[in-house]
Amino acid sequence: MGENEISSAATVQIEIAGQRASQPLMLTIPRVPLPEMSVPGSVFVFPGGKATLEVNFQREGVALPVELRLENLPEGVMCSPVQVPGDAPKATLELAATGQAAEGDHQVQVVVAAGERTASKPLIVVVRKSLFTMQCFRVVTLKPGETRDVDIPIIRRGYTGPIQFAFENLPEGVNLTANAAAQGANSARFHFAVSPEAHERVRSVYVRATGGGYTFSDAMVVRVSRQEGTGFLPKEIGFDPQLAPLFRRGSFGGRLSAKSKAALCDAYGGTPESENAVFRGLAWLAAHQEADGRWSLKDYGRIIPTCDCHLDAEKEKEIVDSDTAGTALALLPFLGAGITPENAPEEPAELTRYRNGVRRGLWYLMRVQVTDPKSDKDGHLGGNTYAHAIGTMALCEAYGLTGDERIQAAAQRAIKYLMNAQHKEGGWRYGFREAGDMSVVGWVFLAIRSGQLAGLKIDESPLVRAGRFLDTCGVGPEPYKLSEYCYQPGGEPKISLTACGLLTRQYLGWKKDNAHLLAGIKKIMTQLPPASAQNVGSLYYYYYATQVLHHMEGEEWDLWNHRMR
């Protein structure tokens, strides 16, 4: 194997015609050197991933078979040795890390061995969940015909090599290119070019950056708009003589046609996945409606023997049993999809079969409503103020969509009860004329706003009193005290109630440039929905914050909408 040099003294003898001659000879077999290795300074591997390490050899003309291996590997990282033929100029080692491999920079040895002889060189095995990240999550607002370069920061985590880019889901008429980020570069330049004919659109563009065998993915919201910071009505609607009249009915009109819904969905970044999620939810609700039209909050599975979608027994005990609330909450998404007792959008076809369920649900609410003009309970739909307010929302939206005078009468009576149930200090709570809390006030204002949009009569004086109650719950930092809200006067601010309070303020007439509102928006934007999650999160907070930001439009809404979707 040539592990050691061998030297031996010998005698060379020659005999010719009986005569002999000899001469001493020193025989030396030199030691065969191990091949010299060329090893990179580091190799990256991800927990649960694999990586390759290429080692080059300088053999100096000696064909010596060797074994190549890694020693001192960290726990959770494995690498099998390889046998390298004597004439091979290079070899590849394959590393594999378990999902539990600890992140860090681990020094190991690359070892070449022939028999007892070994040689080694150091190598850093970098275990990282990510080698780099990019600050892509932002809104890029462009005008038709515009070109612009946007520099995106790169945060490297040990990897210094080049990074390549790819983009998906660009708005039609927008071209986005980027050269590879050079070795060690801390930013990348994205070049946008928009066609002059591009329609106004919002899209979540997916950025994929690849380097060192690792791919980083994130979204960038691209908005094509003629005027920055405002919403827009798609051309497909504004110039369609059949669709444009629907929008004279306010926020309800866009629900009434499959074409108008599709245009709005396409313009503002809706996806087939988001629409299918709605359709699956409607199918689940339809399957759990009872024969008399109600939906139950507590026993919603009693009509389906195989239903297994209840919470565990302990959590079910905490649920308030209110068929008014259950029925109203179930009706609202059907109404939101444009489904009424008589009509439904043309597509998808299955929406038409839900019309009868909407009819039965509305008739259930009207059937349980108190009708007694001489009583303080006149118009009450049952349950606490939460339940009544949600029921009022459903009736108001149903009237706004249908113009049905029977529903109008029930909705107006429900509004009357809400106004009569207000506490003298301006708030609402669970019981009739009970001192208010911010949460119930928020639901009441959702009902009031639905009534206003439907064209119902809403007295002004209860709203003025409600504004004074909101002032007492404002607990934001000075000078923007009304930017954050608490449950009841004197309490601590909560982000969910802050969103609730800000939405109520918008309904009371705050403009988009109100300093308190802008400070509250900034607070909300510090608590975006996560980029990925294993559960639905804080639905109460998301419900209010989504509406607040939708009314604001602009970049904050685009970012929030992407995360919520």
C-alpha positions in Angstrom: 0.0 0.0 0.0 3.1 2.2 0.2 2.3 3.2 3.7 6.0 3.2 4.7 9.3 3.7 2.8 11.1 0.3 2.4 14.9 0.2 2.1 17.0 -2.9 1.6 20.7 -3.6 0.8 21.4 -6.1 -2.0 24.3 -7.5 -4.0 24.4 -7.6 -7.7 26.5 -10.5 -9.0 27.7 -11.4 -12.5 29.5 -14.5 -13.7 31.2 -14.8 -17.1 33.4 -17.7 -18.1 34.0 -18.7 -14.5 34.8 -15.3 -13.4 32.6 -13.6 -10.9 32.0 -9.9 -10.0 29.7 -8.3 -7.5 28.6 -4.9 -6.4 26.4 -3.7 -3.5 23.0 -2.1 -4.3 20.7 -0.1 -2.0 17.0 -0.7 -3.0 14.5 1.9 -1.8 10.7 1.8 -2.3 9.5 5.3 -1.5 6.4 6.0 0.6 3.3 6.7 -1.6 1.8 10.0 -0.6 -2.0 10.3 0.1 -3.7 12.5 -2.4 -4.0 16.2 -1.5 -7.6 17.2 -0.9 -9.3 20.4 -2.0 -12.3 21.0 0.4 -14.8 24.0 0.6 -14.8 26.0 3.8 -18.4 25.0 4.7 -21.4 23.0 3.6 -25.0 23.8 4.5 -27.7 21.3 5.5 -31.2 21.8 6.8 -32.9 19.9 9.6 -34.7 17.1 7.8 -32.7 17.7 4.6 -29.7 16.5 2.6 -26.6 18.1 1.2 -23.6 17.0 -0.9 -19.9 17.7 -0.4 -17.6 17.5 -3.4 -13.9 16.8 -2.6 -11.2 17.2 -5.3 -7.9 15.3 -5.3 -4.4 16.3 -6.5 -2.7 12.9 -6.9 0.6 13.9 -8.5 0.5 10.9 -10.8 0.0 8.3 -8.1 -3.0 6.0 -8.4 -3.8 5.1 -4.8 -7.3 3.9 -3.8 -8.6 5.7 -0.6 -11.5 6.0 1.7 -13.2 9.4 2.2 -15.2 10.1 5.3 -16.3 12.8 7.8 -15.5 12.6 11.4 -16.8 14.5 14.5 -20.2 15.0 12.9 -22.8 16.7 15.2 -25.6 14.7 16.6 -28.4 14.3 14.1 -26.1 14.6 11.0 -25.0 11.5 9.2 -22.6 10.8 6.3 -21.6 7.3 5.0 -17.9 6.9 3.9 -17.1 6.3 0.2 -14.4 4.2 -1.4 -12.5 6.3 -4.0 -10.8 4.5 -6.9 -7.1 5.2 -7.5 -7.7 7.1 -10.7 -10.7 9.2 -9.5 -10.0 13.0 -9.5 -12.9 13.7 -7.1 -15.5 12.2 -4.9 -18.9 13.2 -3.4 -20.1 12.7 0.2 -23.8 12.9 1.0 -24.9 14.4 4.3 -28.4 13.9 5.8 -29.8 15.7 8.9 -32.7 14.6 11.0 -35.5 17.0 11.7 -34.1 17.4 15.3 -30.6 18.3 14.2 -29.5 21.3 16.2 -28.9 24.6 14.3 -25.3 25.9 14.5 -21.9 25.9 12.9 -20.2 22.6 13.6 -16.5 21.9 12.9 -15.8 18.5 11.5 -12.9 16.8 9.8 -12.8 15.6 6.2 -10.6 12.4 6.3 -8.9 10.6 3.5 -7.5 7.2 4.5 -5.4 4.4 3.0 -4.7 1.6 5.3 -3.4 3.0 8.5 -2.5 6.3 7.1 -4.9 9.3 7.2 -4.9 12.9 6.4 -7.6 15.5 7.2 -8.8 19.0 6.6 -11.3 21.0 8.6 -14.9 21.7 7.4 -17.7 23.7 8.9 -21.1 21.9 8.7 -23.7 24.6 9.0 -27.1 23.4 10.1 -29.7 26.0 9.4 -33.5 26.1 8.9 -32.8 28.8 6.4 -29.6 30.1 4.8 -31.0 33.5 4.0 -34.2 35.4 4.1 -35.5 38.3 2.0 -37.7 41.2 3.1 -40.1 40.8 0.2 -43.4 41.2 2.1 -44.5 44.7 1.0 -46.8 46.4 -1.4 -45.5 47.7 -4.7 -48.0 50.1 -6.3 -47.5 50.7 -10.0 -49.3 52.8 -12.6 -50.1 51.5 -16.1 -47.1 52.3 -18.3 -44.7 52.7 -15.4 -41.2 51.1 -14.9 -39.5 50.9 -11.6 -36.6 49.3 -9.8 -37.2 48.1 -6.2 -34.3 47.0 -4.0 -35.1 44.0 -1.7 -32.8 43.4 1.3 -31.2 40.0 1.8 -30.4 38.8 5.3 -27.8 36.1 5.0 -27.3 33.4 7.7 -23.9 32.2 6.9 -24.4 31.5 3.2 -22.5 34.0 1.0 -23.1 32.5 -2.5 -25.2 33.7 -5.4 -29.0 33.7 -5.3 -31.3 33.2 -8.2 -34.9 34.5 -8.4 -38.2 33.3 -9.9 -41.7 34.9 -9.8 -45.2 33.5 -10.0 -48.7 35.0 -10.2 -47.9 38.4 -11.7 -50.9 40.6 -12.7 -51.6 40.5 -16.4 -49.5 43.2 -18.1 -46.8 43.3 -15.5 -43.3 42.0 -16.2 -40.9 41.4 -13.3 -37.2 40.5 -13.8 -34.2 40.3 -11.5 -30.5 39.4 -12.1 -29.0 36.9 -9.7 -27.7 38.4 -6.5 -23.9 38.3 -6.6 -21.8 36.4 -4.0 -22.1 38.3 -0.7 -24.7 40.8 -2.0 -27.0 42.1 0.7 -29.8 43.2 -1.7 -31.4 42.3 -5.0 -32.9 44.7 -7.5 -36.3 43.8 -8.9 -37.2 45.5 -12.2 -41.0 46.1 -12.8 -42.4 47.1 -16.2 -46.1 47.7 -16.6 -47.9 47.8 -19.9 -49.9 51.0 -20.6 -52.9 48.8 -21.2 -52.7 46.9 -17.9 -55.9 46.8 -15.9 -56.1 47.8 -12.3 -55.4 44.7 -10.3 -54.0 43.4 -7.0 -52.0 40.2 -6.9 -50.0 38.3 -4.4 -46.8 37.7 -6.4 -44.8 34.7 -5.0 -41.0 35.3 -4.9 -38.8 32.2 -4.9 -35.1 32.8 -4.1 -32.7 29.8 -4.5 -29.1 29.5 -3.4 -26.9 26.8 -1.9 -29.5 24.2 -2.4 -32.0 26.2 -0.3 -35.2 27.9 -1.5 -36.8 30.8 0.3 -40.4 31.8 -0.6 -42.4 34.8 0.3 -45.1 37.0 -1.1 -45.0 40.5 -2.5 -48.3 42.3 -3.2 -48.3 44.1 -6.5 -51.1 46.6 -7.0 -51.7 48.2 -10.4 -53.7 51.3 -9.8 -54.1 54.7 -11.5 -54.3 56.5 -8.2 -52.2 55.5 -5.2 -54.0 54.7 -1.8 -57.5 54.3 -3.2 -59.8 51.5 -4.2 -61.1 51.0 -7.7 -64.0 49.4 -9.5 -62.9 47.0 -12.2 -63.6 48.1 -15.8 -65.5 44.8 -16.3 -68.1 46.2 -14.0 -68.1 49.9 -14.4 -68.6 49.7 -18.2 -71.0 46.8 -18.2 -74.6 48.1 -18.6 -76.0 45.1 -16.9 -73.7 45.2 -13.9 -73.2 48.8 -13.2 -76.8 49.4 -11.9 -76.3 46.8 -9.2 -73.7 49.0 -7.5 -76.3 51.7 -7.1 -77.5 49.4 -4.3 -74.4 50.1 -2.2 -72.3 47.3 -0.8 -75.0 44.7 -1.4 -75.0 45.1 -5.2 -71.8 43.3 -6.0 -73.0 40.1 -4.5 -76.0 39.6 -6.9 -74.2 38.4 -10.0 -71.6 35.8 -10.6 -70.0 38.0 -13.2 -69.7 41.0 -10.8 -68.4 38.7 -8.0 -65.8 37.2 -10.3 -64.7 40.6 -11.5 -64.2 41.9 -8.0 -62.5 38.7 -6.9 -60.1 38.8 -9.8 -59.4 42.5 -9.3 -58.6 42.3 -5.6 -56.6 39.0 -5.6 -59.2 36.4 -4.7 -58.2 32.9 -5.7 -60.0 29.7 -6.6 -58.8 28.3 -3.3 -60.3 31.2 -1.3 -63.6 30.8 -3.2 -63.7 27.1 -2.8 -63.2 27.5 1.0 -66.3 29.7 1.0 -68.3 27.1 -0.9 -67.2 24.3 1.4 -68.3 26.3 4.4 -71.7 26.9 2.8 -72.1 23.2 2.2 -71.3 22.4 5.8 -73.8 25.0 7.1 -76.5 23.8 4.8 -76.1 20.2 6.0 -76.6 21.3 9.6 -79.7 23.4 9.3 -82.8 22.0 11.1 -86.2 21.4 9.5 -87.8 24.5 11.1 -85.0 26.8 9.6 -82.9 27.3 12.7 -79.3 26.6 13.3 -78.1 25.7 16.8 -74.9 26.8 18.4 -74.8 23.9 20.7 -76.6 20.9 19.2 -75.9 21.5 15.5 -75.1 17.9 15.0 -78.3 16.3 16.3 -79.9 16.0 12.8 -76.8 14.2 11.5 -76.2 10.9 13.3 -72.7 10.6 11.9 -71.7 14.2 12.8 -68.3 14.2 14.5 -67.5 17.9 14.3 -68.3 18.9 17.9 -65.8 20.3 20.3 -64.8 18.2 23.3 -67.4 18.0 26.0 -65.8 20.5 28.3 -65.6 23.2 25.6 -69.2 22.5 24.6 -70.3 23.3 28.1 -69.0 26.9 27.7 -71.1 27.6 24.6 -74.2 29.8 25.1 -77.2 28.0 23.6 -78.8 30.6 21.3 -80.7 29.6 18.2 -81.2 33.2 17.3 -77.4 33.8 17.2 -76.7 30.4 15.5 -79.3 31.1 12.8 -78.2 34.6 12.1 -74.5 33.7 12.0 -75.3 30.9 9.6 -77.4 33.1 7.3 -74.8 35.9 7.0 -72.4 33.9 4.8 -75.2 32.8 2.5 -76.4 36.4 2.2 -72.7 37.4 1.7 -72.6 35.0 -1.3 -75.6 36.8 -2.8 -78.1 34.0 -2.0 -81.6 35.2 -1.1 -84.9 33.3 -0.9 -85.6 34.0 -4.6 -82.2 34.4 -6.3 -78.6 33.3 -6.3 -75.6 34.1 -8.5 -75.6 32.0 -11.7 -72.4 30.2 -10.9 -71.6 27.9 -9.3 -74.8 26.1 -10.0 -75.0 24.6 -6.5 -75.7 28.0 -4.9 -79.3 27.9 -6.2 -80.1 25.0 -4.0 -79.4 27.0 -0.9 -82.2 29.5 -1.5 -84.8 27.5 0.4 -82.5 27.2 3.4 -82.1 31.0 3.4 -85.8 31.4 3.2 -86.4 29.0 6.1 -83.7 30.7 8.2 -85.1 34.2 7.7 -88.7 33.0 8.4 -87.4 31.4 11.6 -86.0 34.8 12.8 -89.2 36.6 11.9 -91.3 33.9 13.6 -89.5 34.2 17.0 -89.4 38.0 16.9 -91.6 39.7 19.5 -94.3 41.8 18.0 -95.9 44.0 20.7 -95.8 47.8 20.1 -96.7 48.4 23.8 -93.8 46.4 25.2 -90.1 47.3 25.6 -89.4 43.9 24.1 -91.1 44.8 20.7 -88.8 43.7 17.9 -86.6 41.4 20.2 -85.3 38.4 18.3 -84.4 36.4 21.5 -81.3 35.8 23.4 -78.9 38.4 24.8 -77.9 41.6 23.0 -75.1 39.9 21.1 -77.7 37.4 19.6 -80.2 40.1 18.8 -77.6 42.4 17.1 -76.4 39.5 14.9 -80.0 38.6 14.0 -80.6 42.3 13.1 -77.6 42.2 10.8 -79.0 39.2 9.0 -82.5 40.8 8.6 -81.0 44.1 7.4 -78.8 42.5 4.8 -81.6 40.3 3.6 -83.8 43.4 3.1 -80.9 45.2 1.3 -80.6 42.3 -1.1 -84.3 41.6 -1.7 -86.3 44.7 -1.0 -88.9 42.4 0.5 -91.3 44.6 2.6 -92.0 41.7 5.1 -88.2 41.5 5.9 -88.1 45.3 5.9 -90.7 45.5 8.7 -88.9 42.9 10.8 -85.5 44.5 10.3 -86.9 48.0 11.2 -88.5 46.6 14.3 -85.2 44.9 15.3 -83.4 48.2 14.9 -86.0 49.8 17.1 -85.4 47.3 19.9 -81.7 47.9 19.8 -82.1 51.7 20.1 -84.6 51.1 23.0 -82.1 48.8 24.7 -79.3 51.4 24.9 -78.0 52.4 28.3 -78.3 56.0 29.2 -74.5 56.5 29.1 -74.5 55.3 25.5 -73.4 51.7 25.6 -75.0 48.3 25.2 -74.4 45.1 27.0 -75.9 41.6 27.4 -79.1 42.8 29.1 -81.7 45.4 28.3 -80.3 49.0 29.2 -77.4 47.5 31.0 -74.2 49.6 31.3 -72.2 49.0 28.1 -69.1 47.2 27.1 -67.0 47.7 24.0 -67.6 44.2 22.6 -71.4 44.4 22.5 -71.3 47.9 21.2 -69.3 46.7 18.3 -71.8 44.1 17.3 -74.7 46.6 17.7 -72.9 49.0 15.3 -72.5 46.2 12.8 -76.3 45.9 12.9 -76.8 49.6 12.7 -74.5 50.0 9.7 -76.3 47.1 7.9 -79.5 49.0 8.5 -78.1 52.2 7.2 -76.8 50.5 4.0 -80.2 48.9 3.5 -81.9 52.3 3.7 -83.7 51.7 7.1 -84.5 54.6 9.4 -81.8 55.1 12.0 -82.2 57.8 14.7 -79.2 60.1 15.2 -79.4 60.7 19.0 -78.5 57.1 20.0 -75.4 57.3 17.8 -74.3 60.5 19.5 -74.6 58.9 22.9 -72.7 55.9 21.6 -69.9 58.1 20.6 -69.6 59.5 24.1 -69.4 55.9 25.5 -66.6 55.2 23.0 -64.7 58.2 24.4 -64.8 56.6 27.9 -63.2 53.4 26.6 -60.4 55.1 24.7 -57.1 54.2 26.4 -54.5 54.9 23.7 -51.2 56.7 24.4 -51.3 60.5 24.3 -51.8 62.4 22.1 -53.9 59.7 20.4 -56.0 58.5 23.3 -58.8 57.3 21.0 -56.5 55.0 19.0 -56.9 52.0 21.4 -59.8 50.7 23.4 -60.7 48.6 26.4 -63.6 46.4 27.4 -65.3 48.9 29.8 -64.2 52.3 31.1 -61.1 52.2 33.2 -59.8 48.9 31.7 -56.6 48.0 29.8 -56.3 48.2 26.0 -56.8 45.0 24.0 -56.0 44.6 20.3 -59.3 42.9 19.5 -61.3 45.7 21.2 -59.1 48.3 19.6 -60.1 46.9 16.2 -63.7 46.8 17.3 -63.6 50.4 18.6 -61.9 51.7 15.4 -64.5 50.1 13.2 -67.3 51.7 15.3 -65.6 55.0 14.9 -65.5 54.6 11.1 -69.2 53.9 11.2 -69.7 57.1 13.2 -68.0 59.1 10.5 -64.3 59.2 11.1 -62.4 60.0 7.9 -59.4 58.1 6.7 -57.0 60.9 7.7 -58.2 61.0 11.3 -55.0 61.0 13.4 -56.4 58.7 16.1 -57.5 56.2 13.4 -54.1 56.3 11.7 -52.4 55.6 15.0 -54.8 52.7 15.7 -54.1 51.3 12.2 -50.4 51.4 12.9 -51.0 49.4 16.1 -53.1 46.8 14.2 -50.3 46.4 11.6 -47.9 45.3 14.3 -50.1 42.2 14.8 -50.8 40.9 11.3 -52.0 37.3 10.9 -49.0 35.0 10.7 -47.5 34.0 7.4 -48.4 30.4 8.2 -50.4 28.9 11.1 -51.8 25.6 12.4 -55.1 27.0 13.6 -57.5 29.8 12.8 -56.0 32.2 15.4 -57.9 35.1 17.0 -61.0 35.1 14.9 -62.7 37.9 16.9 -59.7 40.2 16.3 -59.4 39.3 12.7 -63.1 39.8 12.1 -63.0 43.5 13.2 -59.5 44.3 11.9 -60.3 43.0 8.5 -63.2 45.4 8.1 -61.3 48.4 9.5 -58.5 47.9 7.0 -60.9 47.2 4.1 -62.5 50.5 4.7 -59.0 52.2 4.7 -58.0 50.5 1.4 -54.4 51.0 0.3 -51.3 49.1 1.2 -52.2 48.1 4.8 -55.3 46.4 3.4 -53.4 44.6 0.7 -50.9 43.1 3.2 -53.6 42.1 5.7 -55.8 40.7 2.9 -53.0 38.5 1.7 -52.3 37.1 5.1 -56.0 36.5 5.9 -56.6 34.7 2.6 
